[in-house]
Amino acid sequence: MTTAEWIVSNAWVIWLALFLLLAIIEMISLDLYFIMLGVGSLGGVAVALLDGPVWLQVVIFCLLSLLMIFLVRPIAIKHLKKSPEGFRTNIERLIGQDALILEPTSRLSGSAKIAGEIWTARAEANAATMLPGSYAVVSRIQGATAYLNPAPPTESK
């Protein structure tokens, strides 16, 4: 048996090895392209195990891969990026949080402690200078600067 005959008769091994290689690459990249190609290679495995010709194995690999990339991948990406309604991440979660003013904070300079971290802070345009020890509310974050409004006065009992 020549090498070419062995490759043709054991093509399913090559397709399976290709699938494993593509799965490993997908685990590293996580962009859902290589796993779609991997599914195509599983189609090649199926055709090879059914003693299909090599050209049919390649055609099934190409068709399945393209179908997976253009039909399944966009749906998978949409479901992976879906987050619960009202779910805020990273900086968005700081908006509305209380901030302890650490140094005089005006429209030009200042700092505040927000959620345990010290931030460069600025007073919003309509806010007066805020003094150390007072509290403010984060209205927005721009870059690494938190913009603050004075906290509403609390009622004493």
C-alpha positions, 0 to 999 in steps of 0.5 A, a space after each residue: 500500500 502506497 502513502 497516497 492509498 493510505 491517506 485516501 483510505 484513512 482520510 477520516 484520521 486527517 479530518 479528525 486531526 484537523 478538527 482537533 487542531 482547529 478546536 485548539 486554535 479556537 480556544 486560544 482565539 475565541 472568535 468563533 471562526 475556527 470552530 465553524 471550520 472545525 464543524 466543516 472538518 467533522 463533515 469531512 470525517 463523516 463523508 470519509 467514514 462513508 467511503 466518499 471520494 476525497 473531492 466530496 469530502 473537500 466539498 462538504 468541508 467547504 460547504 459546511 464551513 461556509 454555512 456555519 460561518 455565515 448562518 450560525 456564527 452571527 446568531 452565536 455572537 448575538 447570544 454570547 453578547 446578550 446581557 440582562 436588561 439594565 446590566 451595567 458594566 465597568 465604568 457605567 456602574 459608577 454613575 449614580 454612586 456616592 463620591 467622597 471629596 478628598 480635595 477641593 473639587 471645582 470645574 478645573 481640578 479635584 479628586 474623590 473616592 468612588 467605590 473604594 478607588 481614588 479618581 480625578 474629579 471635576 464638578 459639573 458646570 452648574 455645580 459649586 466647588 465641593 469641599 473635602 469631606 463632603 459627598 457628591 454623586 457621579 453624573 458621568 465618567 469621561 476618560 479617567 475623570 469623574 464628573 460630580 454633582 453635590 449630593 442632595 442634603 440628607 434630612 436630620 432627625 
